[in-house]
Amino acid sequence: MSSSVCGWTSSCRTVVKMVSTVAAHLLFFLISVNLIPTTPIVEERPFQAADRVVAVALGKSRKRVFPVPHSEEPNHISEAYGYCNTPNRTEQAWEGHSPADYKLLSVQVMIRHGDRYPLYSIPKTKRPSIDCTLSTSRKPSHPLLNSFIGHMGQGSRGHWESPLSSVPRLPNHSACEMGELTQTGVVQHLHNGQLLHHAYKRHNLLPSDWSPRQLWVETTGKSRTLQSGLAFLYGFIPDFDWTRLTVRHQWSTLFCGSACDCPARNRYLEEEQRRQYRFRVADTELEKTYVDMARTLGVLTRQLRAANPIDSLLCHLCHDLSFPCVPMGDTGSGGCLTMAQFAVIRRQQLDDEVDRRRMGLYRKYAILAMYPYLNRTATKMERVAKASEAGRQPRAGGEEVFTLASAHDVTVAPLLSALGLEEARFPRFAARIVFELWKSPPVTQGQAKKKAGKGEKSKTKDGELFIRVLYNGEDVTFHTTFCRSHDRHTSQPLCPLKNFLSFVRKDMFSVVNATSYKEACYRRPG
């Protein structure tokens, strides 16, 4: 609790003292049930255990995947650096943690691709000079980078759904092409994969002799998503066997497979885009900023707007490059684009996110956009759960215990919204959402065996099923719509899987006044 929040009044000091006392009593309990790991997976340095417990007691987000309210104006520049997701940032991964003796049954991960070159260029300016080849002598690097480069050279041994076999497995241009994954992007996902490798190692989630059926990898056809997925996979399973790997193609960025047709989803998206446009043109400070920038460059304001300058400026910021400049000439005043102009555009984007939540159109779009992916996620969990039932004969080759979907911001953002995580930060480069399926230990009903009478048998009930949802390493399960009201202080501190299944199969459609995907998609408006 910072002084900016409470001003260190006497009442605030009392609260902190009480929290510290509670934290001391909670620490033993949380460690004993393995909710607070004694050896967490950490980047750079760990948080202190007491700080973690205080964070739990206060209900704070450990990694601040949700914005922290401030009495003062947010620093839009600092916020933008968080979007860059520089690989050496200090953070903690809470994947793989549960109460003691719970069994991890499956993990499904969706990632956003890593850092990329801009998709747009700013008129009359020099494109940012970035080398998209990979080199261990260039920063940022990673201990696995060199072996990763070598392993990708054997990729022809893998199985590729069309058209992925023709997509390069490594970024390879000394002058980056538009949208190309950078070395930073590769390192981000080597790091992500390695984090989860350590997080799940003790659970033996994917055994060393894993079968092709147990691992599912899918990606869109863009090189940046394919390469990000391969980097993540290599960090997760170093030197994986190509012959056991099939990489599947998703033609839609919504990962909707054969269930993409939904007229209502398209209508909600069009309405949301109109809202976004009206909100943008009503922002007089933003309009003045675009006029000033266009005057500097010597271009029409509408031409600059169409070039989406924030995309290129973010690349300059993330790679510590000076903002673009133009010489003085006949058509423009000349000079450089400024950090102040950048901050205005970022401020408007954050304001737009607030208005988007207030209006609710995007949430309706997100529900219909992400139902197919969430339904597949739920179906896979049900299949794995059924296979784990006591006495059931396992299927040859096993079940899909690890799924990786390599996607875009336009995939991850609606997924967050559909889950009810609308306050979460916009997906940064190499963002990840993780769904974990857990099973509690079997419960013996009635008398214990040692107390059972002659000829009597105690009955054992199979363990119950639970779900965890994590965003960038932070457990956000109890922020989701389907588990927000679950009492965490019951005997079961995790979210029941049945809550998620009910949400996906029916409850989520209440937002659009329907009871099924088909009804929501095809019902006539009005």
PyMOL commands that set and color helices and strands:
alter all, ss='L'
color gray80, all
select helices_A, chain A and resi 3-6+10-32+49-58+76-84+145-152+155-157+164-166+183-203+212-214+223-236+242-244+263-281+284-297+301-306+309-318+339-359+361-387+409-418+449-451+477-479+497-505+507-512+517-522
alter helices_A, ss='H'
color red, helices_A
select strands_A, chain A and resi 41-42+92-93+103-112+159-160+215-219+246-249+325-326+335-336+402-407+432-439+443-445+459-461+465-471+474-475+495-496
alter strands_A, ss='S'
color yellow, strands_A
deselect
rebuild
show_as cartoon
